[in-house]
Amino acid sequence: MVQSRNRHAFTLVELLVVIAIIGVMVGLLLPAVQAAREAARRMSCSNNLKQMGLALHNYHDTYQRFPMGGRTGGWNGSWGTSYYVRLLPYVEQQALFDLWPFTERAPAGTLYTQAEGYGAGNAFLRGTPVDIRNLMIATYRCPSSPLEEFKGNDGMVASYSGIAGAVEAQGRYMPQRQRACCSCCGHADGVDPQLGLHSGSGLLVGGGLTLRFRDCTDGTSNVMILGETSDWMYRPNGLKIGWGSSNHGWAMGSGHNHKPTTVETAAGNWDGRWFNLTSIRYPIGTRNYILPGVNINQGPNNPLISAHPGGVQVCMTDGSVRFLSDSTDLETLKIIADRDTKLPVSEF
C-alpha cells in the first residue's frame, strides 16, 4: 500500500520573515560595500596625486624649476597653458605634448591666432590635430568626483588645483603677496568680480612666474602644491555648480602678465585671471558658491572640496599625499599654502 506524503510549502508569514531578513542583511551590507568602493576610489585619487607630485619632481629635475602654474598667452589677449599641459610628458602623455600648439611652435612665417591653452569655440587647438574635447586623462581626475566628465569644447573637467598661496590675514598668518582679481567676469549673483584675491606665495602661480625647491623655505613636507576641487558648490536656491579645477578646462593658464610679488589691492582694468589655480581663502569643505572670489569666472578662491567623506586630499611639495579633514584650522591651512611664512605649524 502506497502511503501519501504531505508536502509543506512556506506560509505567507514565513516568506515575509525571510524577505525581511534578506532586507536587513542588504541594509547592513550595502553601506559596507559602498564604503569599500569609496575607499578604493580614494586610494586611486591618492595615487593620482602621487603621480602628479612625482611628475612635478621630474619636471624640476629636468628644468631646475617647477612649471608655471599658468603661462601667459603668446600675444595680446590670448591665453597660455596651465601646469597640467607642462606635466603631460611625465604622466605618460608625451605624444599629446609633442603635438601641442605652443606659441613657439608656430610654423615659420606664421603666427598662431588662437590661444595655446584655450579650446572653447575651437574644434581643434589652433587648427592642429590636438582635439581635447573628449580626451580623458585619468591621472587628472578624481574617480570619486560627481562632476560631469567633459564640458563642451573645454574638454575634461579636472580635479586638482595648483596652490597659488593664501590670502587675507588669519591668526598668525599675514599674506605677503596678494592682489585683487579681476576685471572680468561678473555673475548673476551680483558679487563684484574684483572682490576676488590672487596670491603669489604658493609654488604654482600664474603670470608666467616659475619657482624652485629652494624657494620653499618652510619645508617641502609642510607646504601644499596641489589640492582637490572636485565636488559641487551650491547657490542659496539649491542649484549646484561644479567646475572642478577650472571653468574653461584643464589646459587653460593665464591671461596677461600679472605677477603679484608684493601686497597690492587695486585690480585695475585688466584681465589677470589664472585658471586651474586657487588661492586659499575659505575652510576646506566650503560649498557656498556666492562667496567673493568663488562665484566669478575663474574662481581665484575656489575652496578645497571633494566627494570623499570628511575632507580632501592634497599633495605636499615633497610628493607625499595627505588627507586634510573639513575641520582643519583655517590658519593652519593658509600657512601650509604659503612657501615662506617662517611660521611653525602643528601637526595637521
Order of alpha helices (4+ residues) and beta strands (2+ residues): alpha-beta-beta-alpha-alpha-beta-beta-beta-beta-beta-beta-beta-beta-beta-alpha
